[in-house]
Amino acid sequence: MKLDSKLDEFNSLGDNHVGTSTNTPMREDAFTLTNEEKIDSIKDDVRHIMETLGLDLKDDSLKGTPNRVAKMFVNEIFSGLDPKNKPSASTFDNKYKYGEMLVEKNITVYSTCEHHLLPIVGRAHVAYISNGTVVGLSKMNRIVDYFSNRPQVQERLTIQIVKELQDVLNTEDVACVIDAKHLCVNSRGIRDVDSSTVTSEFGGKFKEKDTRREFLDYIKLETTF
């Protein structure tokens, strides 16, 4: 009975897309195994899942799938779990004395829902106001990519991006808005293909109504070439 109750609780958390921490939940021994050892272990697990589903892994189309999935998990879509992959974000003196907000909009987000391991696909819009230092534009994209490449809930992802940039730039004046589709909603369950999820995190001056409004107006601008 206790086990059934616990399973119901876990299922409820997943269906409601509830996150339990602003930090990605990680075990202390998360990096005991090498990447190669993780790939070997995951490969066996994926093979077992596929065989349990009744798939014939002797088929030419399927026999390489366990290895491909394992490599994808470790080296690509969950590579953001490894702090060694965290992008270095060098800062520079704001010598040109630019004092307005800087907005990097329409940053592509590819992440994975931690409840169903299905894709999250969308756009992030990030802004900051310099207090004396600036960061390279591509580093903002790389920070978004790093925290996206792990099992996520969108609320946590939004917070992690803001906190990282606050640390890098030594300022509270950072904001992030993410608009994304969750395939766990779009392709299963309710199967609502048109809905998307919007989350935001505003720090420092961005908590002020006028500054927040200016940022939100910027991200509505059309960019054409």
Helices and strands as residue ranges (DSSP letters): H 2-15, H 35-52, H 65-72, I 73-77, G 79-81, G 83-85, E 91-93, E 101-113, E 119-129, E 133-135, H 137-148, E 151-152, H 154-169, E 174-182, H 183-186, E 197-202, G 204-207, H 209-218
